[in-house]
Amino acid sequence: MCNKNFQQKEENLNIVAQKIISDANKKAEALFKQTEEAAEKQFSELKIELEKMHKESVNAATANYKEENKRRLLLCNIDIKRSELAFKQQLLDDVLSMAKQEVLKFSDKKYLELVKEILLKNANDGDKIIVSKKDEKRITAAVVNEVAKKLKIKLTREVESGFEGGVKILGKKFDRDFSLDSILKNIKERCENKLAEILFG
């Protein structure tokens, strides 16, 4: 039942994230189009310049000179792809920042339901639940005790600054980081790897 509820909440969170990403993509579409056009224009101008240089020196050109032209075109293409990757990485940062703020704006009820599901699924006996200073009044000791009671285990709560949103679980053998920053960092790394693969793979 808990897993089903958690899956439902996870799906709801995914819907919110998808909505945020969709809105951000629409806002960025015009800027991205301008960037692409500028990059294509730059590449076209350089290609024309190289072709002109080739025609002017065709009689004196050697195999090495032709190879150098190819290398310059290749390097130019790589530079354009790097610029495109940097732009998309910045866009990704903006989207994830918006997603974080959206989660932090959840109502207390909705936010606590999400936190409780994380704890119910991941907490073990003797764990220490680390709560953000900003969540001190939302994720109270009573909330942690409620989860401990359901799981029939012992949990303690501690407030810590340095992060906002989500929780951290300190265990006897290993720790688990479910802070929003950690979750979004993992998402960003996966997305950046995929972008690099698409552009350079």
N, C-alpha and C positions, 0 to 999 in steps of 0.2 A: 504494500500500500504506500509506504514511504517512498519507495523507488518510483512508483507511478506518479505520486504527487511531485517528486523531485523532477521527473522527466517533463511533467506538464509545466512546472515553473521554469525549467531550463528552456523549453520550447517557447514560453512566453518571453523570456529574456532574449532568446534568439530573434524573436519577431521584433522586439524593441530595437535590438542592435541592427537588424536588417533595415528597419525604417530609418534609423539614424544614418546608416551607411548610404542608403538610397538618396536621402536628402542631401548629404554631403557631396555625393557624386554629381547630383544635379547642379549644385552651386559651383562645383569645381569644373564642370564640363566646358564652360566658355573659356576659362583661363587655360585649361589643358589643351583646348583646340588651338588657342593662340600660340601656346608653347610649341605644339607640334608643327604648326605652319612656319614659325620662325626657324625651327630646327631644320625642316625640309628646305626652306629657302637658303639657309646657310650651306647646307650640303650641296644643293644644286649650284650655287654660285661657285663654290670651291671646285666642284666637278667641271664646270664650264671653264674655269681658270686653268685647271690642269690639262684639259683637252686642248685649250688654246696654246699653252706652253708646249704641248706635245707636237702640235701641227707646225709651230714655228721652228722647232728643232728636230723635225722628223728626219732630216737628212743626216744629222750628226748623232741621232739617238742610238744608243746601244742597248743590249739586252739588260744591262745593269740599270740603265736610266729608266727603262720601262718598268722594271721590277720596283724601283724606288717610287714611281708614280702609284703603282698598285698598293704599296705599303702606306703611302700617305693617305690614299682613299680609305684604306682599311682603318687606319688610326682615327681619321675623321669620323667614320661611322661609329667606332667605339666611343669616341667622345660624346657623340649625339646620344648614344644609348645610355651612357653614364648620366648625362643631364636629365634624360627621361626618367631614369631610375631614381635620381635624387628628388625630382619633382613628385613622383609617385610615393616615395617614402615620406615626404613632407605631408602629402595629402592623407596618407595612412595615419600619421601622427595626429593630424587634426580630427580625423574620424574617431580614433580611439579615445582622444581627449573628450570629444562630445559624448561618446558612449559612457565614459566614466562619470561625467557630470549627470547624465541621465539616470544612472543607477543611484547615485548619491541623492537624487531628488525623489526617489521612491518614497511613498508614504511609510510611516513606521511599521504598519502592519505588513505591507508587501516586502519591505526590506528585512524585517525579522523572520518572515516565512522563508526567505532565501537563505539567511544565515543559519537558521535552525536546521534546514535540510542539509546544508554543508556539514554542520556538526554531527547530525544524526548519522550521516553516511561515513564520516571520517574520524570521529573522536574515539579514543580508547581509554580504558581505565587508567586513572592517574595523570591524564594529560592536563596541561595548563593552557587555558584559552586566553590568547592575547588579543585585547580589544583596543582599537584606535582611540586616542584621546577625544577625537571628534564624535566617536560613537558611544562614549561613556554613558550617556543618558539614554541611549537606545538599546544597546546590548548590555543590559544590567546583569548583576549576579543572579537575579531571579530567573532571567532567561537561560543562563548557563545551567542553573540548578534544575530547571524544567527539563532540559535536554538530558542531563545526567540521570534524572529520575526515570525518564522514558527508557534510557539505555541500561539502567540499573548499574551504573558505574559511578566513580568519583571523579569530579572535574573541579578545577579551580579557575578563577578568573583574575586577570591582571590587566591594568590599563597601561598603555605605552604610547608615546608620541613617535613621530617619524614616519607614519604611514596613515593613509585615510581610506576607509572603506574595506569591508571584508574582515576576515579574522586570520590569525596565525595560530597554529596548534603546536605546542612544544611537548614532545613525548619523551618517554624514558629512553627509547632507542633511536628515534628519528623525529624530525620536525616536518611540518607541512605548512606551506605558505599559501593561504587562500585570500590574501589581500588583493584588492582590485588592481593595484599596480603590477603585482606578480602575474595575475591572470592575463592582463592586457599586454604585458611584456612577452609572454609566451605566444599570444596571438600575433603580435607584431613580428616576432622572429620567424614564425611560420610563413606569414604573408611576404616578408622581405625575401626569404629564400625562394619562394615561388616566383616573385617578380624577377629576381636575378636569373632564375632558370629560363624564364620566358624570353628575357632580353638577350642573354648571353649564351644560353644553352644551345 
